[in-house]
């Protein structure tokens, strides 16, 4: 799965985050690939993913609780 490094909007980031988690759930990628992908997205797009110690509103609305639970665990974020 090919992901961009930098995103212009929170919505674009959320769409690819959804694709990443969904492909893991469909067993198209391995757990390690999921972890590396999430960490890379976070590393290069922190301000679009997290604000004031929680996921940004756009990301919350686009991704939903189940996906963000996984992302939060990978990033060790509460």
N, C-alpha and C positions, 0 to 999 in steps of 0.2 A: 504494500500500500504506500503510495507516494503522498507525502504531506509537505506543505509549504513550510518555510522556516519563519517567515514574518507575515502577519495578517493585518489588513487595513482596518477591519471592523471586528467588533465582538461577535457579530452574527456569523461572519465567515469562519472565525475561530470555532464557534459553537458547532457549525455544520460539520467541520472536519473532526472535531472531538466526538461527535455522534457517530460518524462513519468509523472511527477508530474503535470505539467501544462496541458498536454493533458488529463489526467484523470479528471481534474477539468472541462475542456471544455466539456468532454463527460458526465459530471454530475455524475461521479462515486465516487467522494469525495466532501465534503462540502468546502465552502470557508475558514472556520476556519482551516480545515486540510491542505489546500493549504498554508495558511499563516504560520502556525506552521512548516510545512515541509520546506518551503523556508528559514525561519529564522534559522532552525537547520542546513540546508546545509551551509548557510553562516557562522554561528557561528563556525563551525568546519573546514571549508575549505576556509576561506577568501582569502588566497594568491592564490588559484586556481581559484577563481571566479572574483576577482577584483584586478587590478593592475593600478597604476597611476590614480586613480579615475575613471576608466571605466572598463567595463567587459573585461576580457582577450580575445585575438583574437580568440583562439580556441573556447571559449564559445560563442562568437559572431557568428562565422561561423556555429557552430553546432546547436545553439538554434534559431537564427533568431530574427528579430526585434519585432515581435508580442509577442513572449514568454518573451523576455527580457524586454519589456515594463511593463508587469505584474510583473516580478521579481523586476524591479526597483521601481515600486510603492510600493510593499510590503516592500522593504528595505528602502524606502524613499531616493532613490539614483538617481542622475541625471547624 
